[in-house]
Amino acid sequence: MKTKVLLSTLTLSLLLASCGPPSAPQISPDADLSYTDQSSIPGSDYNDLTYLVPGPNPNKLPSRARLGEATIAKGTRLNAQALPANAQTDKVELRVLVLSSGAGDYGLDSATAMLQQSGVPYVVLDASQAPLGQGNLINADGSGKYQGVILTTNALINETSPGVYTSTLDSSEWDTLFQYEAAYKVRQLALYGYPGVSPEDYGLRAVPGAETATTSMAPNTAGRGVFKDLTGAALPVQYAYSYPASVEAVSGVITTPLLLDPQGLVLAATSTAADGRERLLITTAENPYLLHTELMGYGLVQWLTRGVHLGEHRRFLQVDIDDYFLDGDHLNAQTGQLYPTPFRLSGSDMLSLRDQQTSLEQAFPVARAFRYAMVFNGGGANTNAPASCNLGISTPDLLTSVTKCVKGSFDWVNHTRNHLRMDVMDLKTAKGQIGGNVTIANKLGLPFSQKSLVTGEHSGLGNMDPNDDGTHNDDDTNPVKQDLGLGRSNPNMLSAAVNAGVRFIASDHSVASQRDDSCATCGVPHPLKSNIFLVPRWPTNMHYHVTTPDEALRSYNSIYAPGGTRPYWDHALNYAEFLDKDSDLTLNHILGGYAFPHYMHQPNLAQYAPGKSLISDWARAALTKYSQYSTLPLNTYKWDDLGTYMQRHTTEEKAKTAGTLRGVWDRKNNRVVLSNLASGTAPLNLTGATSGTVYGAYRIASLNLSGNKTVAVTPQ
């Protein structure tokens, strides 16, 4: 069998480890740690290796994270307003208002990210462009437009001159907002604020000299009641300016600290104003890529909405292993070149992996449903091999025999028969590759996801050599690929997939046209085939041709260590540091509510030591880090179920964005009237329903909605 070149996209993890990376580059507290576009690595032995830049990118995050007491201009933009005569203060729409201070607002991304991750509809109002009046807050029928309000900073500040902070809202606009919140009993979340007295007093005061960009925050008893999924471990705060505060007695204000720094000073607190309004203030800067923001997001959204909102927040750990049954390239850690003999899994590797998977399930309560998905190429199997877990059996192929024995322990996904490149392929060959693999799977008795497909190298989806003439589909050339868009997908591949019963095809999240940046957690309906839906997959830094820690480090450090093709670190990382970096990235994906699988390759399954493989080391590192902070269970779906979930989720999110799915909460009766304003039926999830599936501390009702439906809810 020929050796294949199956090149993984390389990524660097975020610099967000709880103790900070050893000898890591220094990043200012105002730096943007988001990812930029992928780029190729010139000078590499494998000419299409790519990576995702780990930061900093100054375009999205704050240029200034420091705050101060804000000046509130006297109201001039609005006249005094009374509530309308038809005010229905017990009724609010299930959506959130995000108030922004305008250009350069460094809290806006954090606010919208946490709402998107929970599927909560929201509207952003740029307060620098239009006045905030009752028309922004109350519907014509007198019901409230919003169930919650997020302030990107507590005073919606602009720094009008160095050290001088002015609120974007004037006094009459603040009065209008506070009047609405009080009358309609709407909670207010200030994502970042200076603990002072303007525009209102939260009962907190900044402690002079305590300001810092590096600290930690631990929930107290009250905090654990708000952040219900947290374990109680201190959350690291890095690259984020903080104003530790003390509680100040204020007439009519009841302040309850939630998160404390190591000195016992307050970094987050709820407070009740004299008019009964409920508020939550955080005195630490936020960013959607920072660990403390990601960990707080779930609890903040649930507090703001009282646990009742459209959409759901679920977390996932999906891991695909590509090229099962085939052999592949194998890196020599000493020379940096490929061994002349390719690597193929052994029967003992697979028996060990089954036991490693069981060990992970037992060690981590959050991962009781975890399963690896084997993305298989049946052309490398021997269908005549008998099923056996006896390593001493006489068999034409021990891997196939052991596979038949342990097949029930894993999900199985079609990766085509021989892993040919499908960018330019005729229909007959495409049918043989996709449908032929189905035939082999049935002969092997694999319990595979029959509606799902992963093409070799994600080929056939328009990320390709524009000059490919199809003569190199079956060799080891590495063409320089360009993202030509899904419109350049191979129609023969798509037709062959549909013919074989495929509905879901894996795409590459690092390719712009194969993901949906307008909806971070969504998949992509294929524009050429309405009955094909794309599920993006995350690459990792566990490269496709490594079997041991030394090999993994040789590949990684040849790029990112001093002297590498893209030097980033100031020293060559050891294995523990490497796992730490990549598990940071994985943790970011988990906490973001992304259901996308991470993908690796069959050499990563090799048992390099008793009971150990690179892939299980990677999974254990991610689960250890996640379990340190959160108890929210991780979902692992079979691929067919994952595709169905992703398609429903995407349809729901698009409908909410279009405004065709709506919910109105009558809090007097604790009933929500759900409405689908479009024709037909649409999927919709309602968190906080009285009946439904329990996930974490809340029940989620999953509906197929046409017209209107009334659902009972239980607020918290």
C-alpha positions in Angstrom: 0.0 0.0 0.0 1.3 3.4 -0.9 2.3 6.0 1.6 0.0 9.0 1.7 0.9 12.6 2.5 -2.0 13.8 4.7 -1.1 17.2 5.9 -2.6 18.6 9.0 -3.2 22.4 9.5 -0.9 23.6 12.3 -2.2 25.8 15.0 -0.7 27.6 18.0 -2.7 27.8 21.2 -3.6 31.0 22.9 -1.3 32.3 25.6 -4.0 31.9 28.3 -2.7 29.2 30.6 -3.6 29.6 34.2 -0.1 30.3 35.3 1.2 31.8 32.1 3.4 30.0 29.6 7.0 29.6 30.8 9.3 32.2 29.1 6.4 33.2 26.9 6.4 36.4 24.9 5.3 39.3 26.9 1.8 40.5 25.9 0.3 43.8 27.1 -3.0 43.7 29.0 -4.5 45.5 26.1 -3.4 43.0 23.4 -5.9 41.2 21.3 -5.3 37.5 21.6 -7.6 36.5 18.7 -6.5 34.5 15.7 -5.6 36.0 12.3 -5.9 34.2 8.9 -3.9 31.1 8.2 -0.7 31.4 6.2 1.7 28.9 4.7 5.1 28.2 6.2 7.8 28.8 3.6 10.9 26.6 3.9 9.0 23.6 5.3 9.7 20.2 4.0 6.0 19.8 3.5 5.0 22.8 1.4 1.3 23.1 2.4 1.7 23.1 6.1 -0.1 26.1 7.6 -0.7 27.6 10.9 -3.0 30.1 12.7 -1.2 33.1 14.1 -1.6 33.1 17.9 -1.7 36.9 18.3 -1.4 39.7 19.3 -3.8 41.4 16.9 -4.5 45.0 17.9 -7.6 45.5 15.8 -10.3 44.1 18.1 -9.3 44.5 21.7 -8.9 47.6 23.8 -6.2 50.1 23.0 -6.9 51.2 26.6 -8.2 49.0 29.4 -8.0 51.6 32.2 -11.0 53.4 33.6 -11.9 56.1 36.0 -14.8 57.9 37.5 -17.0 59.0 34.6 -18.6 62.4 34.0 -22.3 62.3 33.2 -23.5 65.1 31.0 -26.7 66.8 31.9 -29.6 65.5 29.8 -30.1 67.4 26.6 -31.0 64.7 24.0 -34.3 63.7 25.5 -37.2 65.2 27.4 -38.5 63.6 30.6 -40.6 60.6 29.7 -43.3 58.7 31.7 -44.2 55.1 31.0 -46.9 54.7 28.4 -50.4 54.2 29.6 -50.6 50.7 28.1 -47.3 49.5 29.8 -47.4 45.7 30.3 -44.6 45.5 32.8 -45.0 41.8 33.4 -44.2 41.0 29.7 -40.8 41.1 28.1 -39.4 39.7 24.9 -36.7 37.0 25.2 -33.8 39.0 23.9 -31.0 41.2 25.4 -30.0 44.8 24.8 -26.3 45.4 24.5 -25.4 49.1 25.0 -22.1 50.1 23.4 -20.2 53.3 23.6 -19.3 53.3 19.9 -16.1 52.9 18.0 -13.3 51.3 20.0 -15.7 49.7 22.5 -13.5 46.9 23.9 -16.3 45.1 25.7 -18.6 44.6 22.8 -17.0 41.4 21.5 -17.2 39.8 24.9 -20.9 40.7 25.3 -21.9 39.4 21.9 -19.7 36.3 22.2 -21.3 35.1 25.4 -24.8 35.7 24.1 -24.0 33.8 20.8 -22.6 30.9 22.8 -25.9 30.5 24.6 -28.0 31.2 21.5 -29.6 34.3 23.1 -31.0 36.8 20.6 -29.7 40.3 21.1 -29.7 43.8 19.7 -26.6 46.1 19.9 -27.4 49.8 20.3 -24.5 52.2 19.6 -25.3 54.9 22.1 -22.9 57.3 20.4 -25.0 57.4 17.3 -28.6 57.6 18.6 -30.4 58.7 21.8 -31.7 56.0 24.1 -35.4 56.6 24.6 -38.5 54.7 25.5 -39.0 53.7 21.9 -35.8 51.7 22.1 -37.1 49.8 25.1 -40.9 49.4 25.0 -43.0 47.9 22.2 -46.1 49.5 20.8 -48.3 47.1 22.8 -46.6 48.1 26.0 -44.5 45.0 26.5 -40.8 45.3 27.1 -38.4 44.7 24.2 -35.7 43.2 26.4 -35.4 40.8 29.3 -31.9 42.0 30.2 -29.4 44.8 29.5 -25.6 44.5 29.1 -23.4 47.6 29.5 -20.0 47.1 27.9 -18.7 49.3 30.6 -20.7 50.5 33.6 -20.7 54.1 32.5 -20.4 53.5 28.7 -17.3 55.6 28.8 -15.3 57.3 26.2 -11.8 58.7 27.2 -12.3 62.2 25.8 -8.8 63.2 26.9 -6.0 61.4 28.7 -7.5 60.2 32.1 -10.8 62.0 31.5 -13.8 59.7 31.1 -17.2 60.8 29.8 -20.3 58.7 29.6 -21.8 58.2 26.1 -25.3 58.5 27.7 -26.4 61.8 29.3 -28.4 61.9 32.6 -31.8 61.8 31.0 -30.9 58.7 29.0 -29.6 56.9 32.1 -32.8 57.9 33.9 -34.8 56.4 31.0 -32.8 53.2 31.1 -33.1 52.8 34.9 -36.8 53.6 34.8 -37.3 50.7 32.2 -35.2 48.3 34.3 -37.1 49.1 37.5 -40.6 49.0 36.0 -40.1 45.8 33.9 -37.8 44.1 36.5 -35.0 43.8 34.0 -31.5 42.8 35.2 -28.4 44.8 34.2 -24.9 43.4 33.7 -21.9 45.7 33.5 -19.2 43.7 31.9 -16.4 46.0 33.1 -16.6 49.0 35.4 -14.8 51.3 37.7 -16.1 50.8 41.2 -17.2 54.4 42.0 -20.4 56.4 42.1 -21.3 57.3 38.5 -23.6 56.9 36.8 -24.9 55.0 39.8 -23.5 53.5 43.0 -23.0 49.7 43.2 -21.7 49.9 46.8 -18.1 49.3 45.7 -15.0 51.4 45.9 -11.7 51.0 44.1 -8.8 50.3 46.5 -6.0 52.7 45.6 -2.8 50.9 44.5 -4.5 47.5 44.0 -4.9 47.9 40.2 -3.3 45.0 38.4 -3.3 43.2 35.0 -2.6 39.8 36.6 -4.6 38.3 39.4 -7.2 35.6 40.0 -10.8 35.4 41.1 -12.5 32.8 43.2 -16.2 32.5 43.8 -17.5 32.7 47.3 -20.7 31.0 48.4 -22.9 33.6 46.7 -20.7 33.4 43.6 -21.2 29.7 43.3 -24.9 30.3 43.3 -24.5 32.5 40.3 -21.8 30.6 38.5 -23.5 27.2 39.0 -21.1 25.2 36.7 -17.9 26.4 38.3 -16.0 24.1 40.7 -14.9 26.9 43.0 -11.3 26.9 41.8 -9.8 30.4 41.4 -10.0 31.6 37.8 -6.8 33.0 36.4 -6.9 36.6 35.2 -4.2 37.6 32.8 -3.8 40.3 30.2 -6.8 42.1 31.7 -6.8 45.2 33.8 -8.6 44.9 37.1 -9.8 47.3 39.8 -10.1 45.3 43.1 -12.7 46.9 45.3 -14.0 47.0 48.8 -17.7 47.1 49.8 -19.0 50.5 50.8 -22.2 50.9 52.9 -24.6 52.9 50.7 -28.1 53.8 51.8 -30.7 51.7 49.9 -28.1 49.6 48.2 -27.5 45.9 49.1 -24.1 44.7 47.7 -23.2 41.0 47.5 -19.7 40.1 46.5 -19.4 37.1 44.1 -15.7 36.8 43.0 -12.8 37.7 45.2 -9.1 38.2 44.5 -6.4 36.5 46.7 -6.4 39.5 49.1 -10.2 39.1 49.6 -11.0 42.2 47.5 -14.0 42.2 45.2 -13.8 41.7 41.5 -17.5 41.0 40.8 -20.6 41.7 42.8 -24.4 41.9 42.5 -26.2 44.8 44.1 -29.8 45.8 44.5 -30.5 49.5 44.0 -32.9 51.5 46.1 -35.5 51.3 43.3 -35.3 47.5 43.4 -33.2 47.0 40.2 -30.8 44.1 40.2 -27.3 44.7 38.9 -24.1 42.8 38.4 -20.7 44.6 38.1 -17.4 43.1 37.1 -14.3 45.2 37.8 -12.0 43.2 35.5 -11.7 43.8 31.8 -13.1 41.1 29.5 -12.2 39.6 26.2 -13.8 36.6 24.5 -10.5 34.8 24.2 -9.4 35.2 27.8 -10.0 32.3 30.1 -11.8 34.1 32.9 -14.2 35.7 30.4 -14.9 32.3 28.9 -15.5 30.6 32.2 -17.8 33.4 33.5 -19.9 33.7 30.3 -22.3 30.8 30.9 -23.1 31.9 34.5 -23.4 35.6 33.5 -25.9 34.9 30.8 -28.0 32.6 33.1 -28.0 35.3 35.8 -29.0 38.1 33.4 -31.9 36.1 31.9 -32.9 34.4 35.2 -32.2 31.1 33.5 -35.0 31.6 30.9 -34.0 32.4 27.3 -34.2 31.3 23.7 -31.4 29.0 22.7 -29.1 26.8 24.7 -25.5 26.5 25.8 -23.9 23.1 25.4 -20.3 22.0 25.5 -18.7 19.3 23.4 -15.6 17.2 23.0 -15.5 15.5 19.6 -12.3 13.9 18.4 -11.9 12.3 14.9 -9.0 10.0 14.0 -8.4 10.1 10.2 -6.9 7.4 7.9 -7.8 4.4 10.0 -6.7 1.1 8.3 -4.1 2.9 6.1 -0.4 3.4 6.6 1.1 6.8 6.5 4.2 9.0 6.8 6.3 8.6 10.0 8.6 11.3 11.2 12.1 10.4 12.5 12.7 12.5 15.6 16.5 12.4 15.2 16.8 13.4 11.5 13.6 15.3 11.0 13.0 13.3 7.8 10.5 10.6 7.1 11.3 7.0 7.8 11.4 4.9 4.6 8.9 2.5 6.1 5.4 4.0 6.7 3.5 3.6 10.0 0.4 1.5 10.5 -1.4 0.8 13.7 -1.0 -2.5 15.4 -3.6 -4.7 17.0 -2.1 -3.9 20.4 -2.4 -0.2 19.7 -6.1 -0.5 19.3 -6.7 -2.7 22.4 -4.7 -0.1 24.4 -6.7 2.8 22.9 -10.0 1.1 23.9 -8.7 0.9 27.5 -7.3 4.5 27.3 -10.7 5.7 26.3 -12.3 3.8 29.2 -9.8 5.3 31.6 -10.7 8.9 30.4 -14.4 8.2 30.9 -13.7 7.0 34.4 -11.3 9.7 35.4 -13.4 12.6 34.3 -17.1 12.8 35.3 -17.6 15.5 32.7 -16.7 13.1 29.9 -18.9 10.1 30.6 -20.1 10.0 27.0 -16.7 10.5 25.4 -15.9 8.3 22.3 -13.3 8.6 19.6 -14.6 8.6 16.1 -12.5 6.4 13.7 -12.5 8.0 10.2 -11.7 4.9 8.2 -10.4 4.0 4.7 -11.7 0.5 4.1 -9.2 -0.1 1.3 -6.6 -0.8 4.0 -8.7 -3.5 5.7 -9.0 -7.2 5.0 -12.6 -8.2 5.2 -11.6 -11.9 5.5 -9.8 -11.4 8.8 -11.7 -13.1 11.7 -12.9 -11.0 14.7 -10.6 -11.5 17.7 -9.0 -9.6 20.5 -6.3 -12.3 20.8 -3.1 -10.8 19.6 -1.6 -14.3 18.9 -4.3 -15.3 16.5 -3.5 -16.4 13.0 -5.0 -13.8 10.7 -4.3 -12.1 7.4 -4.5 -8.7 9.1 -4.4 -8.4 12.9 -5.6 -4.8 12.9 -8.7 -5.8 11.0 -9.3 -8.7 13.4 -9.0 -6.5 16.5 -11.1 -3.8 14.9 -14.0 -6.3 14.5 -13.6 -7.2 18.2 -13.6 -3.6 19.6 -15.8 -2.0 16.9 -18.6 -1.2 19.4 -16.4 1.0 21.5 -16.1 3.7 18.8 -18.0 5.7 16.2 -17.0 5.0 12.6 -17.0 7.5 9.7 -16.6 7.1 6.0 -13.2 8.6 4.8 -13.5 7.1 1.3 -12.1 3.7 0.2 -8.5 4.8 -0.6 -8.1 8.4 0.4 -7.8 9.8 -3.1 -7.8 13.5 -3.7 -11.4 14.4 -4.9 -10.9 18.0 -6.1 -10.9 16.8 -9.8 -12.5 13.3 -10.0 -15.0 11.7 -12.4 -18.3 10.5 -11.1 -17.6 6.8 -11.5 -14.4 7.0 -9.4 -16.1 9.2 -6.8 -18.9 6.7 -6.4 -16.4 3.9 -6.1 -14.5 5.8 -3.4 -17.5 6.8 -1.3 -20.0 3.9 -2.0 -17.2 1.4 -2.1 -16.2 2.3 1.4 -19.8 1.7 2.6 -19.7 -1.8 1.1 -16.5 -2.6 3.0 -17.9 -1.2 6.2 -20.9 -3.4 5.9 -18.7 -6.5 5.3 -16.7 -5.6 8.4 -19.9 -5.1 10.4 -18.8 -1.6 11.5 -21.5 0.4 13.3 -20.7 3.5 11.2 -22.4 6.8 10.8 -24.0 6.2 7.4 -25.0 9.8 6.6 -21.5 11.3 7.2 -18.4 11.7 5.1 -14.9 13.0 5.6 -13.1 13.3 2.2 -9.3 12.9 2.1 -7.6 16.3 2.9 -11.2 17.8 2.9 -10.8 17.6 -0.8 -13.6 18.3 -3.3 -14.8 21.4 -1.4 -13.0 24.1 -3.4 -9.8 24.5 -1.4 -7.5 23.2 -4.1 -4.8 23.8 -6.7 -6.6 25.9 -9.4 -4.5 24.1 -12.1 -5.3 20.6 -10.9 -6.2 18.4 -13.9 -6.9 15.3 -11.9 -3.8 13.4 -12.9 -2.4 13.4 -9.4 -5.4 12.2 -7.4 -3.5 9.0 -6.4 0.0 10.2 -5.7 2.0 12.0 -3.0 2.3 15.4 -4.7 1.5 18.3 -2.4 -0.1 21.0 -4.5 -0.3 24.6 -3.2 -4.0 25.0 -2.4 -6.1 28.1 -2.7 -9.5 28.8 -1.2 -11.6 29.0 -4.4 -14.8 28.8 -2.5 -17.5 26.2 -2.2 -18.8 27.1 -5.6 -15.7 25.3 -6.9 -16.6 22.1 -5.1 -16.5 19.0 -7.3 -20.1 18.3 -8.4 -19.1 14.6 -9.0 -18.0 14.2 -5.4 -21.2 15.8 -4.2 -23.4 13.6 -6.4 -21.6 10.5 -5.4 -22.0 11.5 -1.7 -25.8 12.0 -2.1 -26.0 8.7 -4.0 -24.4 6.9 -1.1 -26.9 8.5 1.4 -24.5 11.1 2.7 -26.0 14.3 4.3 -23.1 15.6 6.3 -19.6 16.3 5.0 -16.7 17.5 7.2 -15.1 20.8 6.2 -11.9 22.5 7.4 -12.4 25.3 9.9 -9.1 26.9 8.9 -10.5 27.5 5.4 -12.6 30.7 5.3 -15.2 29.5 2.8 -15.8 26.3 4.8 -17.0 28.0 8.0 -19.6 30.8 8.7 -18.0 33.7 10.4 -21.3 35.4 10.9 -22.4 32.6 13.2 -19.4 31.2 15.1 -21.1 28.0 16.3 -22.9 27.2 13.0 -22.3 24.8 10.2 -22.6 25.6 6.5 -25.4 24.5 4.1 -23.6 23.6 0.8 -24.6 26.2 -1.9 -24.5 23.6 -4.7 -26.4 20.8 -2.9 -29.2 21.8 -0.6 -29.3 18.3 0.9 -25.6 18.4 1.9 -24.6 20.2 5.2 -21.0 20.9 6.1 -19.6 20.4 9.7 -16.3 22.3 10.2 -13.5 20.5 12.0 -10.7 22.0 14.1 -7.0 21.2 13.3 -4.6 20.6 16.2 -0.8 20.8 16.7 -0.6 17.1 17.0 0.8 16.6 13.5 -0.2 13.8 11.2 3.1 11.9 11.0 4.1 11.6 14.7 3.8 8.7 17.1 5.8 9.6 20.2 6.4 12.7 22.3 9.9 13.2 20.8 8.5 13.1 17.3 5.7 15.5 18.2 8.2 18.0 19.7 10.6 17.6 16.7 7.8 18.6 14.3 6.4 21.4 16.5 9.7 22.9 17.6 11.0 22.9 14.0 8.5 25.5 13.3 8.0 27.6 16.5 11.3 27.2 18.5 14.3 29.5 17.8 15.7 28.6 14.4 12.4 27.2 13.2 10.5 28.2 10.1 8.2 30.4 12.2 10.0 31.0 15.5 7.7 32.2 18.3 8.9 30.8 21.6 12.3 31.8 23.1 13.1 28.1 23.7 12.2 24.7 22.4 9.2 23.5 24.4 9.2 20.2 26.3 6.3 17.8 26.1 4.4 19.2 29.2 4.7 22.7 27.8 3.5 21.6 24.4 0.4 19.9 25.8 -0.3 22.9 27.9 -0.3 25.2 24.9 -2.5 23.0 22.7 -4.9 22.3 25.6 -5.4 26.0 26.0 -6.7 26.2 22.4 -8.9 23.1 23.0 -10.3 24.7 26.2 -11.2 27.8 24.2 -13.2 25.6 21.8 -14.9 23.7 24.5 -16.0 26.8 26.5 -17.2 28.5 23.4 -19.9 25.9 22.9 -18.5 24.7 19.5 -19.6 21.3 18.5 -16.9 21.0 15.8 -14.7 17.9 16.0 -10.9 18.1 16.5 -9.2 15.9 14.0 -5.9 14.0 14.2 -4.5 11.0 12.4 -3.8 7.3 12.9 -0.1 7.5 13.8 -1.2 9.6 16.8 -2.9 6.5 18.3 0.4 4.5 18.6 1.0 3.1 22.1 4.3 4.8 22.7 4.4 3.5 26.3 2.1 1.1 28.2 -1.4 2.7 28.2 -0.2 5.9 26.5 -0.7 7.5 23.1 -0.3 11.1 21.9 -4.0 11.5 21.3 -5.0 10.3 24.8 -2.3 12.6 26.3 -3.9 15.5 24.4 -7.4 14.5 25.5 -6.3 14.1 29.1 -4.6 17.5 29.2 -7.8 19.2 27.8 -10.1 17.3 30.2 -7.8 18.0 33.2 -7.8 21.7 32.5 -11.6 21.9 31.8 -12.4 19.8 34.9 -10.3 22.1 37.1 -12.9 24.8 36.6 -16.2 23.5 35.3 -18.7 20.7 36.1 -20.8 21.2 33.0 -21.0 17.8 31.1 -19.3 17.5 27.7 -21.3 16.0 24.9 -19.9 13.6 22.4 -22.2 12.6 19.6 -21.9 10.0 16.9 -21.2 11.8 13.6 -24.7 11.3 12.2 -26.2 12.7 15.4 -23.7 15.5 15.4 -24.6 16.4 11.8 -28.3 16.5 12.7 -27.6 18.6 15.8 -25.5 21.1 13.9 -28.0 21.4 11.1 -30.9 22.1 13.6 -28.7 24.5 15.6 -27.7 26.4 12.4 -31.3 26.7 11.2 -32.4 27.9 14.6 -29.6 30.5 14.9 -30.3 31.9 11.4 -34.0 32.1 12.1 -33.4 34.0 15.4 -31.0 36.4 13.6 -33.6 37.0 10.9 -36.2 37.7 13.7 -38.6 35.0 12.7 -38.4 33.1 16.0 -39.6 35.1 19.0 -40.5 34.6 22.6 -42.5 36.7 25.0 -42.3 36.0 28.7 -45.3 36.7 30.9 -43.6 36.7 34.2 -46.8 37.0 36.2 -47.9 33.5 35.0 -44.4 32.2 34.1 -45.5 31.4 30.6 -43.5 32.0 27.4 -45.4 32.4 24.1 -43.1 31.2 21.4 -43.8 32.3 17.8 -42.5 31.2 14.4 -43.3 34.1 12.1 -42.1 32.3 9.0 -43.9 29.6 7.1 -43.3 26.0 7.9 -41.6 24.6 10.9 -38.4 25.7 12.6 -36.3 24.1 15.4 -36.2 26.1 18.7 -34.6 25.5 22.1 -35.9 27.1 25.2 -33.7 27.1 28.3 -35.5 27.3 31.6 -38.6 25.3 30.6 -40.4 23.5 33.3 -40.1 20.3 31.4 -37.4 19.2 29.0 -33.9 17.7 29.1 -31.7 18.6 32.1 -28.3 20.0 31.2 -26.3 21.5 34.1 -28.7 23.4 36.4 -31.3 24.1 33.8 -34.0 22.3 31.7 -34.0 22.8 27.9 -37.1 22.2 25.8 -36.3 21.2 22.2 -39.2 22.1 19.9 -40.2 22.0 16.3 -42.3 25.2 16.1 -44.9 26.3 13.6 -47.1 29.2 14.6 -47.4 29.8 18.3 -46.9 27.7 21.4 -47.1 28.5 25.1 -44.5 26.8 27.4 -44.3 27.0 31.1 -40.9 28.1 32.5 -39.2 28.0 35.9 -37.0 31.1 36.5 -34.0 30.9 38.8 
